[in-house]
Amino acid sequence: MTLFPSTSHHKGMAKRSESVDVAKFGGTDNLGTVQMGGQTHEVANIEAQSTRKLEDDVGHGSAAIIRRFVYGMNPVAFKEHPPTKQELFNAHYKSIELTLWRDGMKVMPEIEPRLVLDTKKNQYYIFVGARPAKGHILRERPQTLAEIAHG
């Protein structure tokens, strides 16, 4: 599945292989909400399968930031003309790029974006990999997968 729009600067990229949906390995469990730093955050447990162990992640290469963008669904419009994930992504790509640019980041085309539909909440989420733009620095220390998983 390639979510990058064909009209953008990603046009010349090689076709990506079909990605495996996380739901096939255990899926996600919504755990509710939590208050942190004066803001409400949704908490979920996500299970995935990997051939590598988290301890093998030594953290080389550049930092990757995963940003989530939340959009509301119009249930009537979705029933009349159910858009594809590609159409939804294309409709929001320019605004995602602009939002990242304002935050001093740019899209990482080597990280395939994800689009998740949540029909219970009438929302969909677009997850995009990003990196600091030239001349910008990360304010936080990047973490390896093992550090994230084990706290």
C-alpha positions as a Python dict, from the first residue, in 0.01 Angstrom:
ca = {
    (1, 'M'): (0, 0, 0),
    (2, 'T'): (149, 336, -98),
    (3, 'L'): (-17, 630, 69),
    (4, 'F'): (203, 908, -61),
    (5, 'P'): (15, 1106, -327),
    (6, 'S'): (146, 1060, -678),
    (7, 'T'): (141, 1436, -739),
    (8, 'S'): (394, 1518, -468),
    (9, 'H'): (773, 1511, -469),
    (10, 'H'): (753, 1141, -372),
    (11, 'K'): (643, 1045, -724),
    (12, 'G'): (976, 894, -826),
    (13, 'M'): (1000, 661, -527),
    (14, 'A'): (1003, 288, -579),
    (15, 'K'): (677, 110, -510),
    (16, 'R'): (658, -6, -152),
    (17, 'S'): (571, -361, -63),
    (18, 'E'): (234, -443, 88),
    (19, 'S'): (242, -370, 461),
    (20, 'V'): (113, -609, 723),
    (21, 'D'): (-176, -482, 933),
    (22, 'V'): (-105, -481, 1308),
    (23, 'A'): (-453, -619, 1374),
    (24, 'K'): (-343, -956, 1233),
    (25, 'F'): (-101, -1007, 1524),
    (26, 'G'): (-321, -907, 1816),
    (27, 'G'): (-453, -567, 1724),
    (28, 'T'): (-514, -276, 1953),
    (29, 'D'): (-697, -247, 2282),
    (30, 'N'): (-823, 99, 2378),
    (31, 'L'): (-745, 145, 2747),
    (32, 'G'): (-924, 477, 2801),
    (33, 'T'): (-782, 820, 2872),
    (34, 'V'): (-518, 957, 3106),
    (35, 'Q'): (-431, 1311, 3220),
    (36, 'M'): (-67, 1409, 3165),
    (37, 'G'): (77, 1759, 3164),
    (38, 'G'): (-269, 1915, 3185),
    (39, 'Q'): (-385, 1739, 2867),
    (40, 'T'): (-604, 1436, 2809),
    (41, 'H'): (-443, 1153, 2611),
    (42, 'E'): (-599, 835, 2475),
    (43, 'V'): (-415, 521, 2582),
    (44, 'A'): (-403, 202, 2376),
    (45, 'N'): (-220, -128, 2392),
    (46, 'I'): (-83, -232, 2053),
    (47, 'E'): (51, -580, 1979),
    (48, 'A'): (275, -651, 1681),
    (49, 'Q'): (501, -931, 1564),
    (50, 'S'): (868, -888, 1480),
    (51, 'T'): (1159, -1112, 1389),
    (52, 'R'): (1395, -883, 1582),
    (53, 'K'): (1422, -845, 1956),
    (54, 'L'): (1381, -496, 2103),
    (55, 'E'): (1717, -534, 2275),
    (56, 'D'): (1881, -552, 1929),
    (57, 'D'): (1778, -190, 1856),
    (58, 'V'): (2100, 0, 1923),
    (59, 'G'): (1959, 330, 1801),
    (60, 'H'): (2175, 417, 1501),
    (61, 'G'): (2068, 649, 1222),
    (62, 'S'): (1864, 967, 1237),
    (63, 'A'): (1576, 1024, 1477),
    (64, 'A'): (1225, 951, 1356),
    (65, 'I'): (920, 1125, 1497),
    (66, 'I'): (578, 966, 1457),
    (67, 'R'): (299, 1227, 1437),
    (68, 'R'): (-71, 1144, 1457),
    (69, 'F'): (-332, 1357, 1285),
    (70, 'V'): (-698, 1309, 1384),
    (71, 'Y'): (-987, 1383, 1148),
    (72, 'G'): (-1362, 1353, 1191),
    (73, 'M'): (-1577, 1143, 959),
    (74, 'N'): (-1902, 1252, 805),
    (75, 'P'): (-2098, 925, 835),
    (76, 'V'): (-2350, 1025, 568),
    (77, 'A'): (-2080, 1116, 316),
    (78, 'F'): (-1886, 797, 396),
    (79, 'K'): (-2198, 587, 325),
    (80, 'E'): (-2280, 767, -1),
    (81, 'H'): (-1924, 752, -134),
    (82, 'P'): (-1689, 545, 84),
    (83, 'P'): (-1346, 697, 17),
    (84, 'T'): (-1039, 478, -9),
    (85, 'K'): (-755, 523, 237),
    (86, 'Q'): (-552, 669, -49),
    (87, 'E'): (-822, 930, -122),
    (88, 'L'): (-839, 1029, 245),
    (89, 'F'): (-461, 1057, 267),
    (90, 'N'): (-441, 1264, -54),
    (91, 'A'): (-708, 1502, 79),
    (92, 'H'): (-498, 1582, 388),
    (93, 'Y'): (-138, 1547, 268),
    (94, 'K'): (-71, 1916, 198),
    (95, 'S'): (-210, 2024, 536),
    (96, 'I'): (2, 1755, 708),
    (97, 'E'): (313, 1885, 531),
    (98, 'L'): (227, 2243, 632),
    (99, 'T'): (164, 2147, 996),
    (100, 'L'): (496, 1962, 1012),
    (101, 'W'): (675, 2256, 848),
    (102, 'R'): (533, 2494, 1112),
    (103, 'D'): (671, 2259, 1379),
    (104, 'G'): (1017, 2255, 1217),
    (105, 'M'): (978, 1907, 1070),
    (106, 'K'): (939, 1740, 734),
    (107, 'V'): (790, 1412, 618),
    (108, 'M'): (1018, 1106, 611),
    (109, 'P'): (917, 935, 285),
    (110, 'E'): (1107, 620, 383),
    (111, 'I'): (856, 560, 667),
    (112, 'E'): (526, 448, 521),
    (113, 'P'): (229, 643, 661),
    (114, 'R'): (-63, 462, 820),
    (115, 'L'): (-431, 545, 812),
    (116, 'V'): (-659, 393, 1076),
    (117, 'L'): (-1039, 419, 1066),
    (118, 'D'): (-1231, 432, 1396),
    (119, 'T'): (-1596, 398, 1295),
    (120, 'K'): (-1713, 385, 1658),
    (121, 'K'): (-1585, 740, 1716),
    (122, 'N'): (-1646, 856, 1356),
    (123, 'Q'): (-1278, 950, 1327),
    (124, 'Y'): (-975, 845, 1133),
    (125, 'Y'): (-609, 886, 1218),
    (126, 'I'): (-314, 942, 989),
    (127, 'F'): (27, 848, 1130),
    (128, 'V'): (324, 1002, 950),
    (129, 'G'): (698, 964, 1008),
    (130, 'A'): (883, 1295, 1031),
    (131, 'R'): (1229, 1431, 1104),
    (132, 'P'): (1361, 1773, 1202),
    (133, 'A'): (1395, 2002, 902),
    (134, 'K'): (1736, 2140, 813),
    (135, 'G'): (1845, 2392, 1074),
    (136, 'H'): (1608, 2260, 1343),
    (137, 'I'): (1701, 2040, 1635),
    (138, 'L'): (1500, 1799, 1849),
    (139, 'R'): (1413, 1934, 2192),
    (140, 'E'): (1378, 1582, 2330),
    (141, 'R'): (1629, 1298, 2343),
    (142, 'P'): (1542, 1026, 2089),
    (143, 'Q'): (1471, 684, 2239),
    (144, 'T'): (1532, 336, 2106),
    (145, 'L'): (1242, 89, 2083),
    (146, 'A'): (1375, -94, 2389),
    (147, 'E'): (1376, 230, 2593),
    (148, 'I'): (1019, 307, 2488),
    (149, 'A'): (895, -46, 2564),
    (150, 'H'): (1073, -86, 2896),
    (151, 'G'): (1036, 272, 3023),
}
